């Protein structure tokens, strides 16, 4: 499995450490899951926007076909 090094300010690292500890998780697991959640959320928002555009333009597309 590939790895990735990230740089954090002291304040960011303290916040990460505190949040991970509050959830009883390692900083690595917490950061990994946060990145994956951000990726999934971006994909979800893109798909919702695409669906909205398709629905909004369905009548126009029908007439142009």
Helices and strands as residue ranges (DSSP letters): H 10-22, H 27-56, H 58-64
